[in-house]
Structure formats: C-alpha cells, structure tokens
Amino acid sequence: MTRKYFGTDGIRGRANHYPMTADMALRVAMATALTLKQNHKGGHRSRVLIGKDTRLSCYMLEQAMASGFEAMGMDVIFVGPLPTPAVAMLTRSLRADVGVMISASHNPYEDNGIKLFGANGYKLSDEIERTIESHIDRDLSGDLPPPEKLGKASRLDDAPGRYVEYIKSSIPRRETLEGLKIVVDCANGAAYKVAPQILWELEAQVTVLHNVPDGRNINAGCGATDTQSLQDRVVAEQADIGIALDGDADRLVVVDETGQVIDGDQILALLATYMNEEGTLHAGGVVATVMSNLGLEHYLASIGLALHRTPVGDRYVVEKMREGGFNLGGEQSGHIIMSDYGSTGDGLLAAMQLLRLLHADGRKASDILRLFEPFPQILQNVRFNGGARPLDNEQVKEAISRAEQSLANDGRLVVRPSGTEPLIRVMAEGRDPDLVRTVVGDLCAVIENVAEAGV
C-alpha cells in the first residue's frame, strides 16, 4: 500500500499550504502519539524530542506539533535549531520515544517538512508511517486522555553542546585539526552555531560563511546545493579545503584547495579505502543508491570491495546497511552514513572523518579526494502537475526502453519520481558523453510533452 503523506524523507511541502499546515502538523503529532501508545502499552510516560532548522515556518510547525503531542499525553523536549543527525542522536541519548525534525533539508525556505525518528535514532519504518497515516485523517477526540494526563513541555538548553561533544568524540582525543585552514559554509541552516564551534574546538583555522540565518535565507545561494561562494572563498583564502552543509546538515559536499567540487561518491571512495586498509570496514563493501556513479563501483571493485545499490533516499541506504552488516554507506548528493558512530546521514560527522584523514595524510585535498574518474553522467529534472503520472504513460515507457537499449552494456539509465517534489528525475551515464547527452535530452522531451498534456 502506498503512503499518502510520507515520501522518501518524511512529509514535505510548501509552508502554510496543505499538507504542510499547522493543522496537519498537529494531526501528525497526535497520530504519532497514538501509534506509540498502541505499540507501548503499560502506563509508560512517553516523551518526544522536537528539533528544527532555521526556516520562518518552523516556529508555527514546532508549536503545532508540541500541542498535538501534549494533547495526547506526551511530554515534549525542545532542542531548538540543530542538525537532523543531532535530533536522531539526542532522541537515542535521552531515551525519548520519538524524535521530530522540522526541516525541508536542502529546499528553499518556502518549503518545510517533518521527519520522524524512533527511540533507536533510526527513521521510522514504512509500516509505522503507514499506521500513522491511518490515524491522521480520522477523528481522534475519543482517544484524548483526561486533563490530569496532559503532557508538558521543557527545553534542553545544553543540546548544542551535547552534539558538539558527540561529533568531537568520533576522532581520537589526542588528535586535532591544528594547521588545517578550512572554510565552512553553514547554509544559514541548522548547523550555523555547532559547525564553527566544532572546528574551532579542534584547533582548525576557520573561515565561516553563511551562518547568519534570518528565517528566509536558508540554502539561498549557499550550502551544499550552491557551492560557488564557497569555491571562490577557498581559492581566495588559499585554504586547504572547504566544506558545505545543507539546511539541516545531514549532507556534505567538499571543495578542494583548487576550488573544485567533490561529491559524495568521492567521499565514500576515500572513507572506504582508509577503513578497508585499517580493517574497520565491515561486510566487504559499501552501500549507495542507484544514482552513484559507475566510476565508484569500478574503483571499489579494483580494491576488492563491492558496491550494493538501493533506491534513492538515505533511509533505504540505512536499511540495507542494517540488513547486511555494513558500516559505510551514502549518496552522491552527500549523505554519508557511518553506522559505527550514528544512525543517519551526518554532514559534520563525515566531515570530521575526512578532515582527520587529510590532516594525517599531509597531501593536498585534490590528491586524496580524486580516487576515480567518474563516468560522464547527466541528471535532468522534468516538472509536472502534482496529479499527473507521466511514468505510467505508454509513450514514456517506450522511450525509456529505447534509451536503455541505446546505452546497452556501456552505461546506466535511472528514471524516477522525486520523493519530495513533483519532478521526474532522469539520470544517464556511460563512457560516451555525447550518447549520454542525447539519451537524456530525447527522453526528457518525451516526458515533458506527456506532462504538458496532463496525462
């Protein structure tokens, strides 16, 4: 059964428009609380931890969700603006029953979203999300507790400090980043305080960009999805490396000392290489999504490691890692999951491991972060009306089949709907860049025609 509200990364939409309204946030909270009660019987006093990024609409949604949880008898702990992985970590550390992150990640400030974590710090399963959905649209007045059992709210003032110490503890205490000149782009998002603090405490020389959020400038011309200002500053400062986070800091993109962008595939290759050499890489491989470059797969094979692919979404990467006993996985977009330390993608955690290796190695970032030559790859998006289903159209299916035949054994084609926006994402890669360009262009043209016709 398909899910009505939850996508690949929680519930997401335009702020103050259905389904990302205060009323829906309240309903999601109440439905989540009821689901927890049904799964945990026996008088347990439940607690929920609520974090957020820096969007203007977070105030509205935070209060609405708190009201919903309190109305169902759950105590609420506010932690304020913090990265998504910090919410996952604190949920587990504080033994809360559920964690909530209010964020639309890399999207512009006009959007927002709700991500839910279980008591173990992992995102909720599809099954639990479907159960929550089954309660959202029904009348829950009969499930409300009496007045004496209403929940209360409190604020965890030292939440940022706890996360800072957690990240620092991922590298040996005797090691620092002294001597490294780093530029960090905080995307005017959730890591605007903790990212510089961590780097300063580890004795790096730090230049900070985009750490003055105003509710509207999150991800605006900055962060992991727009690295030009970071690239320019790294070169101007003659820095050793630049790191860019997105709005909720669960992904990482790197800029080397020449100003060139390094994506998540190259980061995975570096971490896998060192972990394999140190004997700390588990299960003989790495987990990534269907979007990761063929070059990564070939490189890993050359050092005796396998690449295991999943659908797009870090939740699916994590599920595969847990099933197969892997401790390294991620996405080309910069979600890096290191399960020895955390339960979800963490841009700062991945950055610390990468910076530690750079500091110890002594070579330039451009030398250690280019372990393979990527296959030519093109990703193009086609927007469609929310109610349309272009991938069900026979013309589109035939065009996809032709594209796959064109690439044959010398490339890959991935066509998928976005889990967070009304977009069809078309990605192709292969040895021949002209062929890849033609395949993507022709296929997108067919999808655009069908989408415009409203089919």
Secondary structure, DSSP 8 states (H G I E B T S, - for coil): ---SS-BTTBEEEETTSTTSSHHHHHHHHHHHHHHHHHHS-SS---EEEEEE-S-TTHHHHHHHHHHHHHHTT-EEEEEEE--HHHHHHHHHHTT-SEEEEE--TTS-TTEEEEEEEETTSSB--HHHHHHHHHHHTS--GGG---GGG---EEE-TTHHHHHHHHHHTTS-TT---TT-EEEEE-TTSTTTTHHHHHHHHTT-EEEEES----SS-TTTT-STT--HHHHHHHHHHT-SEEEEE-TTS--EEEE-TTS-EE-HHHHHHHHHHHHHHHT---TTEEEEETTS-HHHHHHHHHTT-EEEEE-SSHHHHHHHHHHHT--EEE-TTS-EEETTT-SS--HHHHHHHHHHHHHHH-S-HHHHS--S----EEEEEEE--TT--GGGSHHHHHHHHHHHHHHGGGEEEEEEE-SSSSEEEEEEEES-HHHHHHHHHHHHHHHHHHHHTT-
